[in-house]
């Protein structure tokens, strides 16, 4: 049930938080590990990270203005693939910050990085890379990254160069599709 409360809190707070500029804006959300987030090892369970990451991506979509555009155009935000690396565990009641940002795009694939930071010095506890996209239900296609940015008023912006991890994720996603 706490996920519904976190979602409701995010939806209300997003109205009052500053707008983020696409594609460079970074969403920063504060959380605390709750008792129903933990597993038998008494740290946050790996599945909960993915659920909380959904909130970070939603915040980014809402605060860039993409949420309104997506609803009008019948676009749906989709997560297609992801990889995650755990570096530090999160203990019960520990505070953490979730950072979400766009790292680049290739065609209809938008790559996002999400990081969990802990402590006063923002040490990285977890890092994930995801392949996401905006699916146009009417046109039955994924909207290109350039088109997403154009509807947000950003013109002629090329994707930043993708790092090795992002390129490896794209390659792994393509290889898995070949095995279907």
C-alpha positions, 0 to 999 in steps of 0.5 A: 500500500505504501507505493500508492501513498508514494505515488499520490505524494509524487503526483501532488508534489510535482505541481509545486516543484520546479519545472525541469528542462529536457533533456538536461533536467535531473529529477531528485526525489527523497525517500526512506526505506520502509519496513515493507521495502525490506527482504529477509536480509534486512535490506531493501529488496531488489524488486523494490528498486525497480518500482521506486525507479518508476516514480523517478521516471514519472517525476521526470515526465511530469516536470518536463511537461511531457506528461500533458503532451503524452496524454493529449497525443495518446503516447505511453511511456514504456520501459523496455530493458534495463540493467542494475548494479548494486554497490551498497545496501539500504537498511530499514529507515535509511534515507536515500535520494533517487536521481533520474536523468536522460542520457541519450537517445537512438531513434525511438529508444531513450536511455535513462540513468537512475542512481540511488545516493546515500549519506551526506556525501551522496555516495552511489548505492545503486545505478541502473540504465534503462531503455525507455520510449514513448509509444504512440498508440494511435500510430503504433510506433515508438516516437523518436527522441528528437520528436519527443524533444521537439514537442517540449520546445527543444529544437535541433538537439543531438543526443549526447554520445552514449557511454560504453554501458549504454551501448552495451545495454543497447547491444544486449537488447538487440541480441535478446530480440534476435533470440525470440 
